[in-house]
Amino acid sequence: MANIKLYGYATSPYVRKTGCFLYYKGIDFTHVPVNPTKPKATIGHTNGTKVPVLEVDGEWRRESSDHARWLDELFPDKPLYPLVHQAKIDEIDRWISDTYLPGYFRRSIDGGFNTQFLFRAWRLAALVSADTPLPLPVRLMWPLGLRVAPFIRHMAKNMDLTESYEDMQVRIFSELVGHIGDGPYMGGLDQPTMLDFAVFPQLVFGYMFGLEENLSAAVDPVIKGWLKRVSEHLPKNPTLAADEMQIHSLTEALA
């Protein structure tokens, strides 16, 4: 049996994405939480600090979309990247990688430094600390750290910051509905692929772990139906965050 490890923070959309790839395929793996204050303790062998890192029998790779193709090579059952749909998957995956996932960091780039931002930042720090305990000063400084983190500042260079945060949210949500279309899965495909598992954990994470009171995405009937269908292929907590930190039940929100 292969020895598989997924290194990263449960608060990272990219780590959650790879985690769902593994869950969908039914592959046994170990999630190795990375402490952001001392990443070399767990991923020093990669000569970098970027996550996720997926390691299979000592061989490791970083890019989350590449993980889907690599896992299909090693474990062909339940393909994440069926070649018959390669063109469509590549097109939507570019949108996910270049637009959808970076959008989650927009609030940290130029959003208001207000009570809501502070609450979200401190909650994220608590979720990280549940896996890799952080000193209290680090947790308290987390909101400021989000603003100056190098990877977030790098993302800002590739964003149109003249578009307001609110307009960006509306646009991306509309584009997501379009990519689901008539379903049942993203791209109008009959089976879930890497696309579904790249988006699903991001939409439910905030609700499940107390960053938002309601599952706002489920207000749209297209999104809600899609969430129900994808959830059937994943465990009840597909996010990698500690179960004891969960606030809301996804089952109840999708009833």
PATOR-855706 format. One record per atom (N, C-alpha, C): residue number from 1; atom name; z, x, y. Coordinates in steps of 0.05 Angstrom, whole numbers, plus 5000, padded with zeros to 4 digits. Example, Ala and Ser with C-alpha at 12.3 -4.5 7.8 and 13.67 -1.06 7.14 Angstrom:
BEGIN
SITE pos site    z    x    y
SITE   1    N 5156 5264 4886
SITE   1   CA 5156 5246 4910
SITE   1    C 5156 5264 4934
SITE   2    N 5142 5257 4955
SITE   2   CA 5143 5273 4979
SITE   2    C 5157 5258 5001
This chain:
BEGIN
SITE pos site    z    x    y
SITE   1    N 5000 5017 4976
SITE   1   CA 5000 5000 5000
SITE   1    C 5000 5018 5025
SITE   2    N 4984 5010 5044
SITE   2   CA 4981 5026 5069
SITE   2    C 5007 5025 5085
SITE   3    N 5013 5047 5098
SITE   3   CA 5036 5048 5116
SITE   3    C 5026 5043 5145
SITE   4    N 5032 5020 5155
SITE   4   CA 5021 5012 5181
SITE   4    C 5043 5008 5202
SITE   5    N 5039 5021 5225
SITE   5   CA 5058 5018 5247
SITE   5    C 5043 5011 5272
SITE   6    N 5055 4993 5287
SITE   6   CA 5045 4985 5314
SITE   6    C 5066 4993 5334
SITE   7    N 5059 5013 5351
SITE   7   CA 5077 5022 5372
SITE   7    C 5071 5008 5398
SITE   8    N 5092 5000 5412
SITE   8   CA 5088 4988 5438
SITE   8    C 5110 4970 5447
SITE   9    N 5107 4959 5471
SITE   9   CA 5126 4941 5483
SITE   9    C 5117 4912 5477
SITE  10    N 5136 4895 5470
SITE  10   CA 5129 4867 5465
SITE  10    C 5120 4853 5491
SITE  11    N 5126 4865 5514
SITE  11   CA 5118 4854 5540
SITE  11    C 5089 4861 5547
SITE  12    N 5076 4878 5531
SITE  12   CA 5049 4886 5537
SITE  12    C 5029 4866 5524
SITE  13    N 5011 4854 5540
SITE  13   CA 4990 4837 5529
SITE  13    C 4973 4850 5508
SITE  14    N 4969 4876 5511
SITE  14   CA 4951 4890 5493
SITE  14    C 4965 4895 5466
SITE  15    N 4991 4900 5467
SITE  15   CA 5007 4903 5442
SITE  15    C 5008 4877 5427
SITE  16    N 5014 4855 5442
SITE  16   CA 5015 4828 5429
SITE  16    C 4988 4822 5416
SITE  17    N 4966 4829 5429
SITE  17   CA 4940 4824 5419
SITE  17    C 4936 4837 5392
SITE  18    N 4942 4863 5389
SITE  18   CA 4939 4877 5364
SITE  18    C 4958 4865 5343
SITE  19    N 4982 4858 5352
SITE  19   CA 5001 4846 5334
SITE  19    C 4990 4821 5321
SITE  20    N 4977 4804 5337
SITE  20   CA 4965 4780 5326
SITE  20    C 4942 4785 5307
SITE  21    N 4927 4807 5312
SITE  21   CA 4906 4815 5293
SITE  21    C 4919 4819 5265
SITE  22    N 4941 4834 5265
SITE  22   CA 4954 4841 5240
SITE  22    C 4966 4816 5227
SITE  23    N 4979 4799 5243
SITE  23   CA 4990 4774 5232
SITE  23    C 4969 4757 5219
SITE  24    N 4946 4754 5233
SITE  24   CA 4925 4737 5222
SITE  24    C 4914 4747 5196
SITE  25    N 4912 4772 5193
SITE  25   CA 4901 4784 5168
SITE  25    C 4923 4784 5146
SITE  26    N 4947 4778 5153
SITE  26   CA 4969 4779 5133
SITE  26    C 4976 4807 5124
SITE  27    N 4973 4826 5143
SITE  27   CA 4979 4854 5136
SITE  27    C 5008 4861 5143
SITE  28    N 5022 4872 5124
SITE  28   CA 5049 4880 5129
SITE  28    C 5049 4905 5147
SITE  29    N 5065 4904 5168
SITE  29   CA 5066 4926 5187
SITE  29    C 5094 4928 5199
SITE  30    N 5100 4951 5210
SITE  30   CA 5125 4955 5225
SITE  30    C 5119 4957 5254
SITE  31    N 5133 4941 5270
SITE  31   CA 5131 4943 5299
SITE  31    C 5151 4963 5308
SITE  32    N 5142 4985 5320
SITE  32   CA 5160 5006 5330
SITE  32    C 5162 5003 5360
SITE  33    N 5183 4992 5371
SITE  33   CA 5186 4989 5400
SITE  33    C 5186 5017 5414
SITE  34    N 5173 5018 5436
SITE  34   CA 5172 5043 5452
SITE  34    C 5190 5040 5476
SITE  35    N 5208 5059 5480
SITE  35   CA 5225 5059 5504
SITE  35    C 5209 5071 5527
SITE  36    N 5204 5055 5549
SITE  36   CA 5188 5065 5570
SITE  36    C 5199 5088 5585
SITE  37    N 5226 5093 5582
SITE  37   CA 5238 5116 5596
SITE  37    C 5235 5142 5580
SITE  38    N 5229 5139 5554
SITE  38   CA 5226 5163 5537
SITE  38    C 5205 5157 5515
SITE  39    N 5180 5152 5523
SITE  39   CA 5160 5145 5503
SITE  39    C 5154 5167 5483
SITE  40    N 5159 5192 5490
SITE  40   CA 5152 5214 5471
SITE  40    C 5169 5212 5446
SITE  41    N 5192 5198 5447
SITE  41   CA 5209 5196 5424
SITE  41    C 5194 5181 5401
SITE  42    N 5175 5164 5408
SITE  42   CA 5162 5148 5387
SITE  42    C 5132 5154 5386
SITE  43    N 5119 5159 5409
SITE  43   CA 5090 5163 5409
SITE  43    C 5082 5191 5420
SITE  44    N 5101 5209 5418
SITE  44   CA 5095 5236 5427
SITE  44    C 5073 5249 5412
SITE  45    N 5069 5241 5387
SITE  45   CA 5048 5253 5370
SITE  45    C 5020 5245 5379
SITE  46    N 5018 5226 5397
SITE  46   CA 4991 5218 5407
SITE  46    C 4983 5233 5433
SITE  47    N 5001 5250 5442
SITE  47   CA 4996 5266 5467
SITE  47    C 4990 5247 5491
SITE  48    N 5004 5224 5491
SITE  48   CA 5000 5206 5513
SITE  48    C 5022 5185 5513
SITE  49    N 5021 5167 5533
SITE  49   CA 5042 5147 5535
SITE  49    C 5030 5118 5534
SITE  50    N 5004 5116 5530
SITE  50   CA 4991 5091 5531
SITE  50    C 4995 5075 5505
SITE  51    N 5000 5049 5508
SITE  51   CA 5003 5031 5485
SITE  51    C 4983 5009 5487
SITE  52    N 4976 4996 5464
SITE  52   CA 4988 5000 5438
SITE  52    C 4976 5024 5423
SITE  53    N 4992 5033 5404
SITE  53   CA 4982 5053 5385
SITE  53    C 4984 5040 5357
SITE  54    N 4962 5038 5344
SITE  54   CA 4962 5028 5316
SITE  54    C 4958 5052 5298
SITE  55    N 4976 5055 5279
SITE  55   CA 4975 5078 5260
SITE  55    C 4973 5068 5232
SITE  56    N 4954 5078 5217
SITE  56   CA 4950 5070 5189
SITE  56    C 4949 5096 5173
SITE  57    N 4969 5099 5156
SITE  57   CA 4971 5123 5139
SITE  57    C 4967 5149 5155
SITE  58    N 4980 5150 5177
SITE  58   CA 4980 5175 5193
SITE  58    C 4957 5177 5213
SITE  59    N 4936 5161 5210
SITE  59   CA 4914 5161 5230
SITE  59    C 4920 5140 5251
SITE  60    N 4916 5147 5276
SITE  60   CA 4923 5127 5297
SITE  60    C 4900 5124 5317
SITE  61    N 4900 5100 5329
SITE  61   CA 4880 5094 5350
SITE  61    C 4894 5077 5371
SITE  62    N 4883 5078 5396
SITE  62   CA 4896 5065 5418
SITE  62    C 4884 5039 5428
SITE  63    N 4858 5037 5431
SITE  63   CA 4846 5014 5444
SITE  63    C 4849 4988 5427
SITE  64    N 4860 4967 5439
SITE  64   CA 4865 4943 5424
SITE  64    C 4840 4929 5413
SITE  65    N 4819 4928 5428
SITE  65   CA 4794 4916 5417
SITE  65    C 4783 4933 5394
SITE  66    N 4786 4959 5396
SITE  66   CA 4777 4976 5374
SITE  66    C 4794 4972 5349
SITE  67    N 4819 4964 5353
SITE  67   CA 4836 4958 5330
SITE  67    C 4825 4936 5312
SITE  68    N 4812 4916 5324
SITE  68   CA 4801 4894 5309
SITE  68    C 4779 4904 5290
SITE  69    N 4761 4920 5301
SITE  69   CA 4739 4931 5285
SITE  69    C 4749 4950 5264
SITE  70    N 4769 4966 5271
SITE  70   CA 4781 4985 5252
SITE  70    C 4794 4970 5229
SITE  71    N 4810 4950 5235
SITE  71   CA 4823 4934 5214
SITE  71    C 4803 4920 5196
SITE  72    N 4781 4912 5207
SITE  72   CA 4760 4899 5190
SITE  72    C 4748 4920 5170
SITE  73    N 4746 4944 5179
SITE  73   CA 4736 4965 5161
SITE  73    C 4755 4970 5138
SITE  74    N 4781 4971 5145
SITE  74   CA 4801 4977 5125
SITE  74    C 4809 4953 5108
SITE  75    N 4809 4930 5120
SITE  75   CA 4817 4905 5106
SITE  75    C 4797 4883 5112
SITE  76    N 4775 4882 5098
SITE  76   CA 4753 4864 5104
SITE  76    C 4759 4834 5103
SITE  77    N 4779 4826 5088
SITE  77   CA 4785 4797 5087
SITE  77    C 4793 4786 5114
SITE  78    N 4785 4761 5119
SITE  78   CA 4791 4747 5144
SITE  78    C 4782 4764 5169
SITE  79    N 4756 4769 5171
SITE  79   CA 4746 4787 5192
SITE  79    C 4753 4777 5220
SITE  80    N 4760 4797 5237
SITE  80   CA 4766 4792 5265
SITE  80    C 4740 4795 5282
SITE  81    N 4722 4810 5271
SITE  81   CA 4697 4817 5286
SITE  81    C 4673 4813 5267
SITE  82    N 4668 4788 5260
SITE  82   CA 4645 4783 5241
SITE  82    C 4619 4791 5255
SITE  83    N 4604 4808 5242
SITE  83   CA 4580 4820 5254
SITE  83    C 4559 4799 5259
SITE  84    N 4559 4777 5245
SITE  84   CA 4539 4756 5250
SITE  84    C 4542 4744 5278
SITE  85    N 4566 4747 5289
SITE  85   CA 4571 4737 5316
SITE  85    C 4576 4759 5336
SITE  86    N 4567 4783 5330
SITE  86   CA 4573 4807 5346
SITE  86    C 4566 4804 5375
SITE  87    N 4543 4794 5382
SITE  87   CA 4535 4792 5410
SITE  87    C 4553 4774 5426
SITE  88    N 4559 4751 5415
SITE  88   CA 4577 4731 5428
SITE  88    C 4605 4742 5431
SITE  89    N 4615 4755 5410
SITE  89   CA 4642 4766 5411
SITE  89    C 4643 4788 5432
SITE  90    N 4624 4806 5432
SITE  90   CA 4624 4828 5452
SITE  90    C 4623 4817 5480
SITE  91    N 4608 4796 5485
SITE  91   CA 4606 4785 5512
SITE  91    C 4633 4774 5522
SITE  92    N 4646 4758 5505
SITE  92   CA 4671 4746 5513
SITE  92    C 4693 4766 5513
SITE  93    N 4692 4786 5495
SITE  93   CA 4712 4807 5495
SITE  93    C 4711 4823 5521
SITE  94    N 4688 4827 5532
SITE  94   CA 4686 4842 5557
SITE  94    C 4700 4826 5579
SITE  95    N 4696 4799 5579
SITE  95   CA 4710 4782 5598
SITE  95    C 4740 4784 5594
SITE  96    N 4750 4783 5570
SITE  96   CA 4778 4785 5564
SITE  96    C 4789 4812 5574
SITE  97    N 4775 4833 5568
SITE  97   CA 4785 4860 5574
SITE  97    C 4783 4866 5604
SITE  98    N 4762 4856 5617
SITE  98   CA 4757 4863 5645
SITE  98    C 4769 4843 5665
SITE  99    N 4773 4818 5656
SITE  99   CA 4781 4797 5675
SITE  99    C 4807 4784 5666
SITE 100    N 4807 4773 5642
SITE 100   CA 4830 4756 5633
SITE 100    C 4856 4772 5631
SITE 101    N 4857 4793 5616
SITE 101   CA 4882 4808 5612
SITE 101    C 4891 4822 5638
SITE 102    N 4873 4835 5653
SITE 102   CA 4882 4847 5678
SITE 102    C 4894 4826 5697
SITE 103    N 4885 4801 5695
SITE 103   CA 4896 4781 5713
SITE 103    C 4926 4777 5710
SITE 104    N 4937 4784 5687
SITE 104   CA 4966 4781 5683
SITE 104    C 4982 4800 5700
SITE 105    N 4969 4821 5710
SITE 105   CA 4983 4841 5726
SITE 105    C 4979 4837 5756
SITE 106    N 4963 4817 5763
SITE 106   CA 4957 4813 5792
SITE 106    C 4982 4808 5808
SITE 107    N 5001 4792 5798
SITE 107   CA 5025 4786 5812
SITE 107    C 5041 4811 5818
SITE 108    N 5039 4831 5801
SITE 108   CA 5053 4856 5805
SITE 108    C 5039 4874 5825
SITE 109    N 5014 4869 5831
SITE 109   CA 4999 4885 5849
SITE 109    C 5003 4877 5878
SITE 110    N 5000 4851 5884
SITE 110   CA 5002 4843 5912
SITE 110    C 5015 4816 5915
SITE 111    N 5029 4806 5894
SITE 111   CA 5043 4781 5896
SITE 111    C 5068 4784 5914
SITE 112    N 5079 4761 5922
SITE 112   CA 5102 4762 5939
SITE 112    C 5126 4774 5925
SITE 113    N 5141 4790 5940
SITE 113   CA 5165 4803 5929
SITE 113    C 5188 4783 5934
SITE 114    N 5187 4761 5919
SITE 114   CA 5206 4739 5924
SITE 114    C 5224 4734 5900
SITE 115    N 5240 4713 5902
SITE 115   CA 5259 4707 5881
SITE 115    C 5245 4703 5854
SITE 116    N 5223 4689 5854
SITE 116   CA 5208 4684 5829
SITE 116    C 5198 4710 5817
SITE 117    N 5187 4728 5833
SITE 117   CA 5178 4754 5823
SITE 117    C 5201 4770 5812
SITE 118    N 5224 4770 5826
SITE 118   CA 5247 4785 5816
SITE 118    C 5257 4774 5790
SITE 119    N 5258 4748 5787
SITE 119   CA 5267 4736 5762
SITE 119    C 5250 4744 5739
SITE 120    N 5223 4742 5743
SITE 120   CA 5205 4749 5722
SITE 120    C 5208 4778 5714
SITE 121    N 5210 4795 5734
SITE 121   CA 5212 4824 5728
SITE 121    C 5237 4830 5713
SITE 122    N 5259 4819 5721
SITE 122   CA 5284 4824 5708
SITE 122    C 5285 4812 5680
SITE 123    N 5271 4790 5676
SITE 123   CA 5270 4778 5649
SITE 123    C 5253 4796 5631
SITE 124    N 5231 4807 5641
SITE 124   CA 5215 4826 5626
SITE 124    C 5231 4851 5618
SITE 125    N 5247 4860 5637
SITE 125   CA 5264 4884 5632
SITE 125    C 5284 4877 5609
SITE 126    N 5295 4852 5610
SITE 126   CA 5314 4845 5589
SITE 126    C 5301 4843 5562
SITE 127    N 5275 4834 5561
SITE 127   CA 5261 4833 5536
SITE 127    C 5255 4861 5525
SITE 128    N 5248 4879 5542
SITE 128   CA 5244 4907 5533
SITE 128    C 5270 4919 5523
SITE 129    N 5292 4913 5538
SITE 129   CA 5318 4925 5532
SITE 129    C 5329 4914 5506
SITE 130    N 5320 4890 5498
SITE 130   CA 5330 4878 5472
SITE 130    C 5321 4896 5449
SITE 131    N 5298 4909 5452
SITE 131   CA 5287 4927 5430
SITE 131    C 5296 4956 5434
SITE 132    N 5295 4965 5459
SITE 132   CA 5301 4993 5465
SITE 132    C 5320 4992 5489
SITE 133    N 5346 4992 5485
SITE 133   CA 5365 4988 5507
SITE 133    C 5360 5006 5531
SITE 134    N 5359 4994 5555
SITE 134   CA 5354 5008 5580
SITE 134    C 5379 5010 5596
SITE 135    N 5384 5032 5610
SITE 135   CA 5407 5033 5628
SITE 135    C 5405 5012 5649
SITE 136    N 5428 5002 5658
SITE 136   CA 5428 4980 5678
SITE 136    C 5413 4988 5704
SITE 137    N 5415 5012 5714
SITE 137   CA 5399 5019 5738
SITE 137    C 5369 5016 5734
SITE 138    N 5360 5022 5710
SITE 138   CA 5331 5020 5704
SITE 138    C 5323 4990 5704
SITE 139    N 5340 4973 5692
SITE 139   CA 5334 4945 5691
SITE 139    C 5334 4933 5720
SITE 140    N 5353 4941 5736
SITE 140   CA 5354 4931 5763
SITE 140    C 5330 4940 5780
SITE 141    N 5320 4963 5774
SITE 141   CA 5297 4974 5790
SITE 141    C 5270 4965 5778
SITE 142    N 5270 4949 5757
SITE 142   CA 5246 4942 5744
SITE 142    C 5225 4929 5762
SITE 143    N 5233 4911 5780
SITE 143   CA 5213 4899 5798
SITE 143    C 5198 4920 5815
SITE 144    N 5212 4939 5826
SITE 144   CA 5199 4960 5841
SITE 144    C 5182 4977 5823
SITE 145    N 5191 4982 5799
SITE 145   CA 5176 4998 5780
SITE 145    C 5149 4985 5773
SITE 146    N 5148 4959 5772
SITE 146   CA 5123 4945 5766
SITE 146    C 5103 4950 5789
SITE 147    N 5113 4951 5813
SITE 147   CA 5095 4954 5836
SITE 147    C 5082 4982 5837
SITE 148    N 5096 5002 5827
SITE 148   CA 5087 5030 5830
SITE 148    C 5077 5042 5804
SITE 149    N 5078 5027 5781
SITE 149   CA 5070 5037 5755
SITE 149    C 5041 5046 5757
SITE 150    N 5035 5070 5747
SITE 150   CA 5007 5081 5748
SITE 150    C 4986 5063 5735
SITE 151    N 4992 5051 5712
SITE 151   CA 4972 5035 5699
SITE 151    C 4966 5009 5715
SITE 152    N 4986 4999 5729
SITE 152   CA 4981 4975 5746
SITE 152    C 4965 4983 5771
SITE 153    N 4971 5006 5782
SITE 153   CA 4955 5015 5806
SITE 153    C 4927 5021 5798
SITE 154    N 4923 5031 5773
SITE 154   CA 4896 5036 5764
SITE 154    C 4880 5009 5761
SITE 155    N 4893 4988 5751
SITE 155   CA 4881 4962 5748
SITE 155    C 4872 4951 5775
SITE 156    N 4889 4956 5796
SITE 156   CA 4883 4946 5822
SITE 156    C 4857 4956 5833
SITE 157    N 4849 4980 5825
SITE 157   CA 4824 4991 5835
SITE 157    C 4799 4976 5825
SITE 158    N 4803 4961 5803
SITE 158   CA 4780 4947 5791
SITE 158    C 4782 4917 5796
SITE 159    N 4799 4908 5815
SITE 159   CA 4802 4880 5821
SITE 159    C 4792 4873 5848
SITE 160    N 4782 4849 5852
SITE 160   CA 4775 4839 5878
SITE 160    C 4800 4827 5891
SITE 161    N 4814 4843 5906
SITE 161   CA 4839 4834 5918
SITE 161    C 4834 4816 5943
SITE 162    N 4809 4812 5950
SITE 162   CA 4803 4793 5972
SITE 162    C 4805 4764 5962
SITE 163    N 4803 4760 5936
SITE 163   CA 4807 4734 5924
SITE 163    C 4837 4729 5921
SITE 164    N 4847 4706 5931
SITE 164   CA 4875 4701 5929
SITE 164    C 4884 4698 5900
SITE 165    N 4910 4703 5896
SITE 165   CA 4921 4701 5869
SITE 165    C 4917 4673 5858
SITE 166    N 4921 4653 5875
SITE 166   CA 4918 4625 5867
SITE 166    C 4889 4619 5859
SITE 167    N 4870 4628 5875
SITE 167   CA 4842 4624 5869
SITE 167    C 4834 4638 5843
SITE 168    N 4845 4662 5839
SITE 168   CA 4839 4677 5815
SITE 168    C 4849 4662 5790
SITE 169    N 4873 4651 5792
SITE 169   CA 4884 4635 5770
SITE 169    C 4866 4612 5762
SITE 170    N 4858 4597 5782
SITE 170   CA 4841 4573 5778
SITE 170    C 4814 4582 5765
SITE 171    N 4802 4603 5776
SITE 171   CA 4777 4613 5765
SITE 171    C 4779 4621 5736
SITE 172    N 4799 4638 5730
SITE 172   CA 4801 4648 5703
SITE 172    C 4807 4626 5684
SITE 173    N 4824 4607 5692
SITE 173   CA 4830 4584 5674
SITE 173    C 4805 4568 5668
SITE 174    N 4789 4564 5688
SITE 174   CA 4764 4549 5685
SITE 174    C 4745 4564 5666
SITE 175    N 4744 4590 5669
SITE 175   CA 4727 4607 5652
SITE 175    C 4736 4606 5623
SITE 176    N 4763 4606 5620
SITE 176   CA 4774 4605 5593
SITE 176    C 4766 4578 5579
SITE 177    N 4769 4556 5594
SITE 177   CA 4761 4530 5583
SITE 177    C 4731 4531 5575
SITE 178    N 4715 4544 5591
SITE 178   CA 4687 4546 5585
SITE 178    C 4681 4562 5560
SITE 179    N 4696 4583 5556
SITE 179   CA 4692 4600 5533
SITE 179    C 4701 4586 5507
SITE 180    N 4721 4568 5509
SITE 180   CA 4728 4553 5486
SITE 180    C 4708 4531 5480
SITE 181    N 4698 4518 5502
SITE 181   CA 4678 4498 5499
SITE 181    C 4686 4476 5480
SITE 182    N 4668 4469 5462
SITE 182   CA 4674 4448 5442
SITE 182    C 4689 4458 5418
SITE 183    N 4695 4485 5418
SITE 183   CA 4710 4496 5397
SITE 183    C 4697 4495 5370
SITE 184    N 4712 4495 5348
SITE 184   CA 4741 4495 5349
SITE 184    C 4755 4521 5359
SITE 185    N 4740 4543 5358
SITE 185   CA 4752 4568 5367
SITE 185    C 4734 4580 5389
SITE 186    N 4744 4601 5401
SITE 186   CA 4730 4613 5424
SITE 186    C 4701 4620 5418
SITE 187    N 4684 4615 5437
SITE 187   CA 4655 4619 5433
SITE 187    C 4642 4598 5417
SITE 188    N 4657 4576 5411
SITE 188   CA 4646 4554 5395
SITE 188    C 4644 4562 5365
SITE 189    N 4659 4582 5357
SITE 189   CA 4657 4591 5329
SITE 189    C 4675 4574 5311
SITE 190    N 4668 4574 5285
SITE 190   CA 4681 4557 5266
SITE 190    C 4707 4569 5255
SITE 191    N 4710 4595 5258
SITE 191   CA 4734 4609 5249
SITE 191    C 4745 4626 5272
SITE 192    N 4771 4630 5272
SITE 192   CA 4783 4647 5293
SITE 192    C 4774 4676 5291
SITE 193    N 4772 4690 5313
SITE 193   CA 4764 4718 5314
SITE 193    C 4783 4733 5332
SITE 194    N 4776 4758 5337
SITE 194   CA 4793 4775 5354
SITE 194    C 4796 4762 5382
SITE 195    N 4777 4746 5390
SITE 195   CA 4778 4733 5416
SITE 195    C 4802 4714 5419
SITE 196    N 4806 4698 5399
SITE 196   CA 4828 4678 5399
SITE 196    C 4855 4692 5399
SITE 197    N 4857 4714 5384
SITE 197   CA 4883 4728 5382
SITE 197    C 4888 4747 5405
SITE 198    N 4867 4752 5421
SITE 198   CA 4871 4767 5446
SITE 198    C 4883 4750 5468
SITE 199    N 4877 4724 5467
SITE 199   CA 4885 4705 5488
SITE 199    C 4910 4690 5481
SITE 200    N 4912 4680 5456
SITE 200   CA 4934 4662 5448
SITE 200    C 4962 4672 5455
SITE 201    N 4969 4697 5447
SITE 201   CA 4997 4705 5452
SITE 201    C 5004 4707 5482
SITE 202    N 4984 4712 5498
SITE 202   CA 4989 4714 5527
SITE 202    C 4995 4687 5539
SITE 203    N 4981 4666 5530
SITE 203   CA 4986 4639 5541
SITE 203    C 5013 4628 5533
SITE 204    N 5024 4636 5510
SITE 204   CA 5049 4624 5500
SITE 204    C 5073 4641 5506
SITE 205    N 5069 4667 5512
SITE 205   CA 5092 4686 5514
SITE 205    C 5111 4677 5536
SITE 206    N 5101 4671 5560
SITE 206   CA 5119 4665 5582
SITE 206    C 5136 4640 5577
SITE 207    N 5124 4620 5564
SITE 207   CA 5139 4596 5558
SITE 207    C 5160 4602 5536
SITE 208    N 5152 4615 5515
SITE 208   CA 5170 4619 5493
SITE 208    C 5194 4636 5501
SITE 209    N 5190 4654 5520
SITE 209   CA 5212 4673 5526
SITE 209    C 5223 4671 5554
SITE 210    N 5220 4647 5566
SITE 210   CA 5235 4641 5590
SITE 210    C 5224 4650 5616
SITE 211    N 5198 4657 5617
SITE 211   CA 5186 4664 5642
SITE 211    C 5175 4640 5657
SITE 212    N 5171 4618 5642
SITE 212   CA 5163 4593 5654
SITE 212    C 5176 4570 5639
SITE 213    N 5182 4549 5653
SITE 213   CA 5197 4527 5642
SITE 213    C 5179 4509 5624
SITE 214    N 5154 4507 5631
SITE 214   CA 5135 4490 5616
SITE 214    C 5111 4506 5607
SITE 215    N 5099 4498 5585
SITE 215   CA 5075 4511 5576
SITE 215    C 5052 4500 5592
SITE 216    N 5048 4512 5616
SITE 216   CA 5029 4501 5635
SITE 216    C 5000 4499 5625
SITE 217    N 4992 4518 5608
SITE 217   CA 4965 4518 5597
SITE 217    C 4959 4494 5581
SITE 218    N 4980 4482 5568
SITE 218   CA 4976 4459 5550
SITE 218    C 4971 4433 5565
SITE 219    N 4972 4434 5592
SITE 219   CA 4965 4410 5608
SITE 219    C 4936 4403 5604
SITE 220    N 4919 4423 5600
SITE 220   CA 4891 4418 5596
SITE 220    C 4887 4411 5566
SITE 221    N 4874 4388 5560
SITE 221   CA 4871 4380 5532
SITE 221    C 4854 4399 5515
SITE 222    N 4834 4412 5528
SITE 222   CA 4818 4432 5513
SITE 222    C 4835 4455 5504
SITE 223    N 4851 4465 5523
SITE 223   CA 4869 4488 5517
SITE 223    C 4890 4480 5496
SITE 224    N 4902 4457 5500
SITE 224   CA 4923 4448 5482
SITE 224    C 4913 4445 5453
SITE 225    N 4889 4433 5450
SITE 225   CA 4878 4430 5423
SITE 225    C 4872 4457 5410
SITE 226    N 4862 4475 5427
SITE 226   CA 4856 4502 5417
SITE 226    C 4882 4517 5409
SITE 227    N 4903 4515 5426
SITE 227   CA 4928 4528 5420
SITE 227    C 4939 4518 5393
SITE 228    N 4937 4492 5388
SITE 228   CA 4947 4481 5363
SITE 228    C 4932 4493 5339
SITE 229    N 4905 4494 5342
SITE 229   CA 4889 4505 5320
SITE 229    C 4895 4534 5314
SITE 230    N 4898 4550 5335
SITE 230   CA 4903 4579 5331
SITE 230    C 4931 4583 5320
SITE 231    N 4950 4567 5330
SITE 231   CA 4978 4571 5321
SITE 231    C 4981 4568 5291
SITE 232    N 4963 4553 5278
SITE 232   CA 4965 4549 5249
SITE 232    C 4959 4574 5234
SITE 233    N 4947 4594 5247
SITE 233   CA 4941 4619 5233
SITE 233    C 4961 4641 5238
SITE 234    N 4983 4635 5252
SITE 234   CA 5001 4655 5261
SITE 234    C 5030 4647 5255
SITE 235    N 5049 4666 5254
SITE 235   CA 5077 4658 5250
SITE 235    C 5088 4644 5275
SITE 236    N 5111 4632 5272
SITE 236   CA 5123 4617 5294
SITE 236    C 5128 4634 5319
SITE 237    N 5135 4659 5315
SITE 237   CA 5137 4678 5337
SITE 237    C 5117 4700 5333
SITE 238    N 5093 4698 5345
SITE 238   CA 5073 4718 5341
SITE 238    C 5072 4739 5363
SITE 239    N 5094 4741 5379
SITE 239   CA 5093 4757 5403
SITE 239    C 5105 4785 5400
SITE 240    N 5119 4790 5379
SITE 240   CA 5134 4816 5374
SITE 240    C 5160 4818 5389
SITE 241    N 5165 4799 5408
SITE 241   CA 5190 4800 5423
SITE 241    C 5212 4791 5403
SITE 242    N 5237 4800 5408
SITE 242   CA 5260 4794 5391
SITE 242    C 5265 4764 5389
SITE 243    N 5268 4754 5364
SITE 243   CA 5272 4726 5360
SITE 243    C 5296 4715 5376
SITE 244    N 5317 4731 5378
SITE 244   CA 5341 4721 5391
SITE 244    C 5337 4718 5421
SITE 245    N 5315 4728 5432
SITE 245   CA 5310 4725 5460
SITE 245    C 5293 4700 5466
SITE 246    N 5284 4686 5445
SITE 246   CA 5266 4663 5449
SITE 246    C 5282 4640 5462
SITE 247    N 5269 4627 5481
SITE 247   CA 5282 4605 5496
SITE 247    C 5270 4578 5487
SITE 248    N 5244 4576 5485
SITE 248   CA 5231 4551 5479
SITE 248    C 5215 4552 5453
SITE 249    N 5213 4529 5440
SITE 249   CA 5197 4527 5415
SITE 249    C 5168 4519 5422
SITE 250    N 5150 4534 5411
SITE 250   CA 5122 4529 5415
SITE 250    C 5114 4503 5401
SITE 251    N 5126 4498 5378
SITE 251   CA 5120 4473 5363
SITE 251    C 5125 4448 5380
SITE 252    N 5148 4449 5395
SITE 252   CA 5154 4426 5411
SITE 252    C 5134 4422 5434
SITE 253    N 5126 4444 5446
SITE 253   CA 5107 4443 5468
SITE 253    C 5080 4432 5460
SITE 254    N 5072 4437 5435
SITE 254   CA 5046 4429 5425
SITE 254    C 5046 4403 5410
SITE 255    N 5069 4390 5409
SITE 255   CA 5071 4365 5393
SITE 255    C 5054 4343 5406
